[in-house]
Amino acid sequence: MSENILVVDDEQVIRDLTSMVLTPKGYMVEAVSSGAEALERADAINPALILLDYMMPEMDGLTVLKKLREKLPDSYVVMFTGKGSEELAVELMKAGASDYLRKPFNNQDLVDRIENVLRIRRIEIRNRELLEEREQLLQEIAGWNCELEQRVAEKSRELEQAQSEIIQVEKLGALGQLSAGLAHEIRNPLNSISLFSQVLKQRLDANAELHDFSDKIMKEVEKIDELLIRLLRVSEHSLSEREDVDLNKTIRMVVSDFDSQLELQNVRTELTLASQVPPLRANAEDIEQVFSNLFANALQAMPDGGKVFVTLNYDDQATYIRFADTGSGIPKENLSRIFDPFFTTKTRGTGFGLSSVLRVIKNYDGRISAGNGSEGGAVFDIEFPRTSSQDI
């Protein structure tokens, strides 16, 4: 593609001569006679090179040069001058000239100088484009690195969660073996204690005080038996019959079971339950146990009033349930242990509640996570995959 050259000289002979020399070389040449015209035409045609006379009336070449370099940095300028001092050459180069020619000039010298300046211009513009491309590539690479770091962090979190879930399953499995052995070993002597207590009670009817002691023994035996039952339920896989469980209905039923306690503690509930939620193929009692445990935990965290939020949503992949409260939340150091069997921060707690929740959810291939809300309070997120709605 031919390059535009603008010739600026107040002498007609110079304008005609440069046009005659450069046009056959394939350049598109336009000539003007004043600095004002030069500025106007340069702005219109954006020439690759400007041949500019140093000595011109009204506006001298140095003034025009400075204005051109300011407005059109990609238009390179070669100065014509009748003077040849070093001081002038330095002044012109400092002002932005790419080269200068002394009048009168040799035609071949003119062509050589112009070709050299245009070659330098092409190289510098290409270098600038390459630098811009380099900067753009660096920005893209930085973006890729950022995305990669995010993906690594996300996969690391997923790996940590998977590892945590594996550990939880292993703990529940170990607890199952322990529970089965404990139940057998403890229940045999426990049955004996219960039977002897009943025998004593029949023979101590005449002694009211001793009769009362016998009743207390029976109550403690029942407590131990209930504890064993709960211990077994935490670890065993649910083999009970499955049915279509309406999660909306189950949540509302569990909330209604706590009505009196809610009123007593001045706790309000806010239910945000999606309609037409696909039923979960599960044992209804298991799901009720999960919701009841989480609701009971929330109430225990708010003895002086507060609010419980229950949210139910679903998509093509899973059903999502969130229990959140405005209580004191879960201490950070306890988050990794919150589902461990026997772990509790309550004075009289057994540590079975959340363990049983985890056991039930795992039975239905679900997931549960615990955390704290941005404004405080505990948050439990449950996810049941849609495959859980199929009978197993």
C-alpha positions in Angstrom: 0.0 0.0 0.0 1.5 3.4 -1.1 2.2 5.9 1.7 1.0 9.5 1.9 3.6 12.3 1.9 2.7 15.9 2.6 5.2 18.5 1.3 5.1 21.9 3.0 7.2 24.7 1.5 6.5 28.3 0.5 8.6 27.8 -2.7 6.6 26.4 -5.7 9.8 25.0 -7.2 10.5 22.8 -4.2 6.9 21.6 -4.1 7.0 20.7 -7.8 10.4 19.1 -7.6 9.6 16.8 -4.6 6.4 15.7 -6.3 8.2 14.9 -9.5 10.8 12.9 -7.6 8.6 11.0 -5.2 5.4 10.2 -7.3 7.2 7.8 -9.6 8.5 5.9 -6.5 4.9 5.0 -5.7 4.2 7.6 -3.0 1.0 9.7 -2.9 2.2 13.3 -2.7 0.3 16.3 -1.7 1.8 19.8 -1.4 0.8 23.0 0.5 2.6 26.3 0.9 2.0 27.4 4.5 2.1 26.1 8.1 -1.7 26.7 8.5 -2.5 24.7 5.4 -0.1 22.0 6.6 -1.9 21.6 9.9 -5.3 21.4 8.2 -4.3 18.9 5.5 -2.2 16.7 7.8 -5.2 16.4 10.1 -7.3 15.4 7.1 -5.1 12.9 5.4 -2.9 11.7 8.3 0.3 11.3 6.2 3.0 8.8 6.9 5.7 11.5 6.4 5.8 15.3 6.1 8.5 17.2 4.3 8.5 20.5 6.1 10.4 23.7 5.3 12.1 25.4 8.3 11.9 29.0 7.0 8.3 30.0 6.1 6.3 33.2 6.6 3.6 33.7 9.1 4.2 30.3 10.9 7.8 29.0 10.9 8.6 25.3 10.4 9.7 24.7 14.0 6.3 25.9 15.3 4.5 23.7 12.8 6.7 20.8 13.7 5.8 21.0 17.4 2.1 21.2 16.6 2.3 18.3 14.2 4.1 16.0 16.7 1.5 16.9 19.3 -1.5 16.2 17.1 -0.1 13.4 14.8 2.6 11.4 16.6 2.5 8.7 13.8 3.3 11.2 11.1 7.1 11.5 10.9 8.7 14.8 9.8 11.8 15.5 7.7 12.8 19.2 7.8 14.1 21.2 4.8 16.5 24.0 5.9 19.0 26.3 4.2 21.0 26.4 7.4 23.2 23.6 8.5 24.5 24.4 12.0 24.7 21.7 14.6 22.6 23.8 17.0 19.7 23.9 14.5 20.0 20.1 13.9 19.8 19.5 17.7 16.9 21.9 18.1 14.9 20.2 15.3 15.6 16.7 16.6 14.6 17.7 20.1 11.3 19.1 18.7 10.5 15.7 17.1 12.0 15.8 13.6 13.1 12.4 12.3 15.7 13.8 9.9 16.6 17.0 8.1 17.9 18.0 4.6 19.9 21.0 3.6 18.8 22.9 0.5 19.7 22.5 -2.2 19.4 18.7 -1.9 20.3 15.8 -4.2 17.3 13.9 -5.6 18.6 10.5 -4.7 19.6 11.8 -1.2 16.0 12.9 -0.8 14.6 9.5 -1.8 17.2 7.6 0.4 16.4 9.8 3.5 12.6 9.4 3.0 12.9 5.6 2.6 15.1 5.4 5.6 12.7 7.4 7.8 9.6 5.5 6.6 11.4 2.2 7.2 12.2 3.3 10.8 8.5 4.5 11.1 7.2 1.1 10.1 9.6 -0.7 12.5 8.7 1.6 15.4 4.9 1.3 14.8 5.2 -2.5 14.5 7.3 -2.6 17.7 4.6 -0.6 19.4 1.9 -2.9 18.1 3.9 -5.9 19.3 4.3 -4.3 22.8 0.5 -3.7 22.9 -0.1 -7.3 21.9 2.4 -8.4 24.5 0.6 -6.3 27.1 -2.7 -7.7 26.0 -1.3 -11.3 26.2 0.2 -10.6 29.6 -3.3 -9.4 30.8 -4.9 -12.5 29.3 -2.3 -14.7 31.0 -2.9 -12.9 34.3 -6.6 -13.6 33.8 -5.9 -17.3 33.0 -3.7 -17.5 36.1 -6.3 -15.9 38.2 -8.9 -18.3 36.8 -6.6 -21.2 37.3 -5.9 -20.2 40.9 -9.6 -20.0 41.5 -10.2 -23.4 40.0 -7.3 -24.9 42.0 -8.8 -23.3 45.2 -12.2 -24.6 44.3 -10.9 -28.1 43.6 -8.9 -28.0 46.9 -12.1 -27.1 48.8 -13.9 -29.9 47.1 -11.1 -32.3 47.9 -11.1 -31.1 51.5 -14.8 -31.6 51.7 -14.6 -35.0 50.1 -11.9 -36.0 52.5 -13.9 -34.7 55.4 -16.9 -36.7 54.3 -14.8 -39.9 54.0 -13.5 -39.3 57.5 -17.1 -38.9 58.7 -18.2 -42.1 57.0 -15.2 -43.9 58.5 -16.1 -42.6 62.0 -19.7 -43.7 61.6 -18.6 -47.1 60.4 -16.2 -47.5 63.4 -19.0 -46.3 65.7 -21.3 -48.9 64.2 -19.0 -51.8 65.1 -18.5 -50.3 68.5 -22.2 -49.8 69.0 -23.1 -53.3 68.1 -20.7 -54.8 70.5 -21.6 -52.3 73.3 -25.3 -53.0 72.8 -24.9 -56.7 73.2 -22.5 -56.5 76.2 -24.5 -53.8 78.0 -28.0 -55.0 77.3 -27.5 -58.5 78.9 -26.6 -57.2 82.4 -29.1 -54.4 81.9 -31.9 -56.9 81.4 -30.8 -58.7 84.5 -30.9 -55.4 86.5 -34.3 -54.7 85.1 -35.7 -58.1 86.1 -34.2 -58.1 89.6 -35.6 -54.6 90.1 -39.1 -55.7 89.2 -38.8 -58.7 91.6 -37.6 -56.3 94.4 -40.5 -54.0 93.7 -43.0 -56.8 94.1 -41.5 -57.8 97.4 -41.1 -54.3 98.8 -44.8 -53.1 98.5 -44.9 -52.7 102.3 -41.9 -50.4 102.3 -42.8 -47.2 100.4 -39.2 -45.8 100.5 -37.6 -48.9 99.1 -40.4 -49.2 96.6 -39.5 -45.7 95.3 -35.8 -46.7 95.0 -36.9 -49.6 92.8 -38.8 -47.2 90.5 -35.7 -45.0 90.3 -33.6 -48.0 89.2 -36.1 -48.9 86.5 -36.1 -45.3 85.2 -32.3 -45.3 85.0 -32.3 -48.6 83.2 -34.8 -47.2 80.7 -32.5 -44.2 80.2 -29.5 -46.5 79.5 -31.6 -48.5 77.1 -32.8 -45.4 75.2 -29.2 -44.3 75.0 -28.2 -47.6 73.4 -31.0 -47.3 70.9 -29.9 -43.8 69.9 -26.3 -45.0 69.7 -27.3 -47.7 67.3 -29.4 -45.4 65.2 -26.5 -43.0 64.7 -24.4 -45.6 62.9 -26.8 -48.1 61.2 -27.8 -47.8 57.6 -31.6 -47.3 57.3 -33.1 -50.4 55.9 -36.7 -49.3 56.6 -39.3 -49.0 53.8 -39.0 -45.9 51.6 -41.9 -43.8 50.3 -42.4 -40.5 48.6 -41.8 -37.9 51.3 -43.3 -34.4 50.8 -40.6 -32.1 52.1 -42.9 -29.1 52.3 -45.4 -31.0 54.4 -42.7 -32.5 56.6 -41.0 -29.2 57.4 -44.3 -27.6 58.3 -45.3 -30.5 60.5 -41.9 -30.4 62.4 -42.3 -26.6 62.9 -45.8 -27.1 64.3 -44.4 -29.7 66.7 -42.3 -26.9 68.2 -45.1 -24.4 68.4 -45.3 -24.2 72.2 -41.6 -24.0 72.6 -41.4 -21.3 69.9 -43.9 -19.2 71.8 -42.3 -19.8 75.2 -38.8 -18.7 73.9 -40.2 -15.9 71.7 -38.7 -17.4 68.6 -40.2 -16.6 65.2 -40.0 -18.8 62.0 -39.7 -17.7 58.4 -40.4 -20.4 55.9 -39.4 -19.9 52.2 -40.5 -23.1 50.6 -40.7 -23.6 46.8 -43.9 -25.2 45.5 -44.1 -28.4 43.5 -40.8 -29.7 45.0 -40.2 -33.3 43.8 -40.8 -35.9 46.6 -37.8 -37.5 48.2 -37.8 -41.3 48.1 -37.0 -42.0 51.8 -38.2 -43.1 55.1 -40.5 -40.4 56.5 -39.3 -40.9 60.1 -35.7 -40.4 59.1 -36.4 -37.1 57.4 -38.5 -35.9 60.3 -35.6 -36.8 62.6 -33.2 -34.7 60.6 -35.5 -31.6 60.6 -36.4 -32.0 64.2 -32.7 -32.2 65.3 -31.8 -29.1 63.3 -34.8 -27.2 64.6 -34.1 -28.3 68.2 -30.4 -27.1 67.8 -31.6 -23.7 66.6 -33.9 -23.3 69.5 -31.2 -24.3 72.0 -29.0 -21.5 70.5 -31.7 -18.9 71.1 -33.0 -19.1 74.7 -33.9 -15.4 74.8 -35.6 -15.2 71.4 -34.6 -14.9 67.8 -35.6 -16.2 64.4 -35.3 -19.5 62.5 -35.2 -19.4 58.7 -36.0 -22.5 56.6 -35.5 -22.4 52.9 -36.4 -25.1 50.4 -35.4 -25.0 46.7 -34.6 -27.4 43.9 -33.3 -27.6 40.3 -32.6 -30.4 37.8 -29.7 -31.7 39.9 -30.8 -31.6 43.5 -33.1 -30.4 46.3 -31.6 -27.8 48.6 -32.7 -27.2 52.2 -31.2 -24.5 54.5 -31.7 -24.1 58.2 -30.4 -20.8 59.6 -30.9 -19.1 63.0 -29.9 -15.8 64.7 -28.2 -17.5 67.6 -24.6 -17.3 68.7 -23.4 -19.4 65.8 -20.8 -22.2 65.7 -17.3 -21.4 67.0 -14.8 -21.7 64.2 -12.7 -24.3 66.0 -15.8 -26.6 66.3 -16.9 -26.5 62.6 -14.7 -29.5 61.6 -16.0 -31.6 64.5 -19.7 -30.6 64.6 -20.9 -33.9 63.0 -18.5 -36.2 65.0 -20.2 -38.8 67.2 -20.1 -37.9 70.9 -19.0 -34.3 70.2 -21.1 -31.8 72.1 -20.6 -28.4 73.7 -23.7 -28.8 75.9 -23.4 -29.7 79.5 -25.9 -32.5 79.3 -25.6 -33.3 75.6 -24.8 -36.8 74.2 -23.3 -35.7 70.9 -25.7 -37.9 68.9 -28.1 -35.3 67.4 -26.0 -34.1 64.5 -24.3 -37.4 64.1 -27.7 -39.0 63.4 -28.5 -36.1 61.0 -25.3 -36.9 59.1 -26.1 -40.7 59.1 -29.6 -40.2 57.7 -28.4 -37.8 55.0 -25.6 -40.1 53.9 -28.1 -42.9 53.7 -29.8 -41.0 50.9 -26.6 -40.0 49.1 -27.0 -36.5 50.4 -24.6 -33.9 51.7 -24.7 -31.5 54.7 -22.4 -28.6 55.6 -22.3 -26.4 58.7 -21.2 -22.7 58.9 -22.1 -19.3 60.1 -24.2 -16.6 58.5 -22.7 -13.3 57.4 -24.6 -11.6 60.2 -24.1 -14.4 62.8 -26.0 -17.5 63.6 -25.6 -21.0 62.5 -26.4 -22.2 59.0 -26.9 -25.8 57.9 -27.1 -26.6 54.2 -28.5 -29.9 53.0 -28.4 -31.2 49.5 -30.3 -34.3 48.3 -29.4 -35.3 44.7 -32.4 -35.9 42.4 -31.3 -39.5 42.0 -32.4 -40.0 45.7 -35.9 -39.7 44.5 -35.5 -43.1 42.8 -36.2 -46.2 44.8 -33.0 -48.0 45.8 
